Amino acid sequence: MTVFVVLWWLGSAWYGPFILPSPLEACAALWRLTVGGEALRAALLTSERALGGFAIAGLAGSGIGILAGLRPGLAQALKPVTSILLGIPPIAWIVLAMLWFGTTGLTPLFTVVVTTLPITFAVAVEGARTRDAGLEEMARSFKADRLTLLWDVHLPHILSYLFPGWITALGLAWKVAVMAELLASADGIGANLALARINMDTAEAFAWIIAVVVLLLAVEMLLLQPLQQRIEPWRRNASA
């Protein structure tokens, strides 16, 4: 991080603040936005869209993916759909969402869902597909019911695939939400980033970029990592 900041500072000194504002100028702009209240309002809107879309995609993709991993026929039937969704770039979904929903909050929300759902689905399928058949057979020999098999045998293994996939999907959710707001929304961080571009305010543009990074790190460190730390002991005990 120190090396990055030093290189940023040197680049600012070389190219000038219009092209590359210094870290101090960017942080000062972010502070002004924070004190004025714009940063909080925009952050709440973008967080609602990014996290809302991520939650929908995470629950739906993981749930359907686990079922598909346990049922090879279902996985085979859904494979073409997943391939199509993964093959369509986010910008194309944004254009379609703009046509369907206009410049409303549904555009970034929908785009986040449709771009992150295939990721959560794919990792859930892989986790369920690579489950320990020997452990499953042992549980069946002890007359374990389906719920016990899922909770104590399959889910601990599947979670080791889900968490990395969720983290990847979360990062994509933020980027897609900001991009959708930039192109098709009148509020949120993306819309303010577009406004900074129109005003040719490079320092403010960097301030909004810093805000996105800080929000992403905060959600990952305050939500996903603590959740993983709470679940990990249970996962290990269940797998033992």
Secondary structure as UniProt FT lines:
FT   HELIX           2..15
FT   TURN            17..19
FT   HELIX           23..36
FT   HELIX           38..70
FT   HELIX           72..87
FT   HELIX           90..101
FT   HELIX           106..129
FT   HELIX           133..141
FT   TURN            142..143
FT   HELIX           146..148
FT   HELIX           149..154
FT   HELIX           155..184
FT   HELIX           188..198
FT   TURN            199..200
FT   HELIX           202..219
FT   HELIX           220..224
FT   HELIX           225..239
//
